[in-house]
Amino acid sequence: MIHTLASTNQSWLSRLIFRSAPASDTAAWTDGLFMMIFWFSVFFFVLLMGLMVYWTVKYRRRPGVPAPISPHHNTPLEILWTVVPSSALLVIFVLGFWGYMAKMVPPTGALELKVDGWKWGWSVTYPSGVQSTETQPLSEGEIGYPIFYVPEDADIDLRMSSRDVIHAFWIPDFRVKMDVYPNRYTGYTFRTPVLGADEFVTDISGETPVQLPGRDMWIFCAEYCGDDHSRMAATLRVVPRNVYEEKIASFASTGDPIKDGQRLWATRCATCHSVDGGPGTGPTWKNLYGYEAILADGSKLIRDPNYIRESILVPNAKVVAGYAANMPSFQGQLDDQQLEALIAFMRSISDRGGPAEGEATTEDAAQEPSETTDGGEQ
């Protein structure tokens, strides 16, 4: 029945209300149920209001005509107006529950994606443990937002949790919004659409943009969660399976800590921390490493690797003056290699960073290609 409903064409009113076509059978089921309730309500509203106006005119008080005695009880009528609406509501409940369970119970073999939300961003961890490193702006002049790749015509099961406050993972094209809580899991399931022959997306991950078969869908946070709630966005990109597998393989570490750190910044940190000196929810990373910081308690310290590591894992331990203590902890979210990559990237954009630990300068490498450093800071 869900598949039958999904195969119906979208009416002009549905396009006006939902703005875009449903991206799955369960989304079409939601559209169909919504429109059924809408027209059910319109029908009875018109009927009852019409009868009310008619009876108001027909039975109005007239001069010289005594008012008829109103009956105070009519058992058949009372049974009718109780059974008919109750039966209609029962039908709505059954259809709604059916559609709800189709979104909550994943099919066998569904691809499970771990979704994490925090102020203010999303991340998706794939079964292999990798995370997306690609971003794209949703509008001109915006920062990049993460792109999450999924294969076409595949069942997807989301397992979601929050690191701080309540968020809500919302993909409008799938017609479902699910709250994301700290310290517990929520989730839902959907089947990605089969791509049409004329559906393409622009891949800007390489040196030059290329066209790939695919479809982009917006992801938003639908629960107000603080200052940058409106910027807590991402893109779900549906692509052919071979493209999906190539992308998952490309998300592995490049072996270059600075490049890996930049990729992590783009997908995890760019919402709050700029790298060009511009203002943000948190301090800019440009010339952060090696410079002095004034903390909220008035004390001062140098931003060295220990400070940076502590700020990522225990962000409220030392809060910089002028900024709110609203950064979530990344304890358990980043491993040591990723922490080292972020530190290396911060050093690379600071004029007090110097070469990262264990790295020789370009000049040293040219003069002593066979020698290695002793692992200390240069």
Sequence and secondary structure as in RCSB ss.txt:
>XXXX:A:sequence
MIHTLASTNQSWLSRLIFRSAPASDTAAWTDGLFMMIFWFSVFFFVLLMGLMVYWTVKYRRRPGVPAPISPHHNT
PLEILWTVVPSSALLVIFVLGFWGYMAKMVPPTGALELKVDGWKWGWSVTYPSGVQSTETQPLSEGEIGYPIFYV
PEDADIDLRMSSRDVIHAFWIPDFRVKMDVYPNRYTGYTFRTPVLGADEFVTDISGETPVQLPGRDMWIFCAEYC
GDDHSRMAATLRVVPRNVYEEKIASFASTGDPIKDGQRLWATRCATCHSVDGGPGTGPTWKNLYGYEAILADGSK
LIRDPNYIRESILVPNAKVVAGYAANMPSFQGQLDDQQLEALIAFMRSISDRGGPAEGEATTEDAAQEPSETTDG
GEQ
>XXXX:A:secstr
 HHHHHTS   HHHHHHHSS  SSHHHHHHHHHHHHHHHHHHHHHHHHHHHHHHHHHHT   TT       S  H
HHHHHHHHHHHHHHHHHHHHHHHHHHHHHS  TT EEEEEEEETTEEEEE TTS B   EE SSTT   EEEEEE
ETT EEEEEEEESSS EEEEEGGGTEEEEE BTS B  EEE     TT EEEE SSSS EEEE EEEEEEE S  
STTGGG  EEEEEE HHHHHHHHHHTS  S HHHHHHHHIIIIITTT  SSS   SS   TTTTTSEEEBTTS E
EE  HHHHHHHHHSTTSS BTTS S     TTTS HHHHHHHHHHHHHT TT  S TT   HHHHHH TT    S
S  
